[in-house]
Amino acid sequence: MAFLPIPSNARDVGECIYCGFVGASLGKEHAIPYGLNGPWTLLRASCPRCADITHRFERDTLQGLLPAIRTVFAMQTRRPKQRLPSIPLLLESDASQKTIHVLPSEFPLYLPTPLFPPPGVLTGTPPSPKIATELSFVHVAGPSFEEVGLRHGVDFVGARLTFSPTEFARTLAKIAFGAAVYALGIAPFKNMPIRRAILGEDPCIGHWVGSWTGEPMNETKGLHAMQIRASGSDVHVILRLFAQFNAPEYLVVLGPADPDFVKSEAWPWK
């Protein structure tokens, strides 16, 4: 078993990394979504059809799960004029419920982190379209919920989340796959099963994506961190979004690499 860090220079692919389309309409693909300040960009790597699919589930993650953290930290957006100057906060007590708006600096910012079982392909769990999920929270900035509750004299302080665990898992799969292509090119990965899961053709995303339960692999520094590992010809990616906040790590099983590539000098794990 060995690990491969992800390089920092751009890579020109020349075909859609999801379906193999080749043509003039290929566009950029960010391994980590642009809206999460993703630093790894693939050029000529996504056709319009596949880009539309990935944008939809990424949008669910960005808008449904991570809107507050993107606002507080002023993360990248293609619509800066639409960035709201305040963030809604729900206050509840036995007698009332109301929503107030607070400045980003005064918002009790918690990073929501979905937790999954390990990928089913590794545990022998039969494939299922359902993915078991728990949601934990890491306090990263601003006052705590308890402090805000005492300030306003209420029993509950929070914000509404409307994300889909399945779409978040597909986002993780897309990030891991994009990072692997970024590191090695598309040649090893053209027939990997993770591509069907990313596109929604395989609904059993939990078979390939889950939480990492081993010793930590990515340091708790920097915004995002990933490592690519191989066990035989199988390629896995261990990733940590928002690493500096000690967020949990995830494991994405990409599947077996192309046999001819594994035999070639380009295969980095000998």
ZAVEX-339137 format. One record per residue (C-alpha): residue in one letter; x, y, z. Coordinates in steps of 0.1 Angstrom, whole numbers, plus 5000, padded with zeros to 4 digits. Each point is the difference from the previous one (the first is absolute). Layout:
ZAVEX-339137
AXYZ/...
end
This chain:
ZAVEX-339137
M500050005000/A501450344991/F498750364998/L500150264972/P499750375008/I498150224976/P502150244979/S499250374998/N500450064963/A497049994976/R499449704977/D498550004965/V497949694995/G498550034965/E496949795007/C497149995024/I501349815030/Y496549865007/C498749884967/G503050024976/F498550264976/V502650184978/G499150334984/A500350374999/S497350055027/L502249865029/G500350235029/K501950045033/E499449775029/H500950095036/A500949695020/I498750185031/P497150234992/Y500950364991/G497750115027/L502249835026/N503150174988/G501149684982/P503650044988/W500249714975/T498750084965/L499849764971/L500050154965/R497849874972/A498649735024/S496250025001/C497449994973/P496850225004/R497849705008/C502249875028/A500850355013/D496350065004/I499749685021/T502950085023/H499050365004/R496649895012/F501249795029/E502850245008/R497450275003/D498149795025/T503149975021/L501050374998/Q496550155005/G498449745022/L502949895023/L502750274999/P498450344993/A501050165034/I503649904999/R500350134964/T498650335011/V501950055032/F503349924983/A499150194968/M500849704978/Q500150024963/T496750064981/R499250084964/R497250235013/P501750235025/K497250264997/Q497649755013/R501949935032/L497850095029/P501450245026/S498449805028/I499149645009/P496649875013/L500049845034/L497149815015/L499150075037/E497549795018/S498549985035/D496949845015/A497950314992/S501450114966/Q502049944969/K501750274979/T502850064975/I502450285004/H502950114977/V503550055014/L503250124985/P502549734989/S502350105029/E497349945025/F498749674986/P500549695021/L501849814972/Y500049625002/L501349784972/P497449724993/T501849674993/P498049704988/L501449675013/F499549684980/P500949635005/P503249894982/P499449934963/G498049694995/V502449854974/L502549975028/T497749865027/G498249764978/T496750185005/P497549934972/P499650314977/S497050215009/P498750344989/K499650105036/I503050155018/A500050015038/T500950345013/E500750185033/L500550375001/S502650155024/F501050375004/V503450165006/H500050355015/V502450214979/A499250375005/G497950255018/P498049955032/S498749665010/F496349914997/E499850005038/E501450365002/V497550124974/G497249825018/L500850175033/R500350344983/H496549974985/G498449805028/V499049714978/D500349625003/F501249924965/V502250174975/G500849864966/A499750024962/R498149784975/L501949754979/T498349854970/F502849794985/S499849654985/P502549755015/T500049824966/E500950324981/F502750085026/A501549654995/R500050054962/T501850335006/L502749815019/A500249744972/K500450284974/I502750175021/A502049685005/F499749904963/G501050344988/A503050005023/A501149664988/V499750114963/Y501950325010/A502949795014/L500249734973/G498050104970/I496949834987/A501749694986/P499849785031/F496450095008/K498049974968/N498049695011/M499850065037/P496649945016/I500150325019/R499150194968/R496649844999/A499350085036/I501050374995/L497750034970/G497149835020/E499949694977/D501049795030/P497750115029/C502049815027/I502450285008/G500649865035/H501749704984/W502850234989/V500050295025/G500250005037/S501850135031/W503649925006/T500449815033/G503749945001/E502850225013/P499950364987/M501750034966/N499750374993/E501350275023/T497750245017/K501450314982/G499150184968/L496550024986/H499649664982/A502449704999/M500049674981/Q502249704994/I499749734974/R501049655009/A500249674983/S499649645012/G501049784971/S498250164971/D497250145020/V500050385004/H498650175031/V499950375010/I500050125036/L498850365002/R499450265027/L498050304992/F500650305023/A503049835013/Q501150295023/F496849955020/N500849645007/A497149884979/P499649624995/E501649824971/Y498249814973/L501049704979/V499049974964/V500749674982/L500550074963/G500549644990/P502749814980/A502250204977/D500549904963/P502249685000/D502350134972/F500650325019/V500849815032/K502649814980/S501550314985/E502850225013/A497550275006/W498449815029/P501550175032/W499549715024/K502549734993/
end
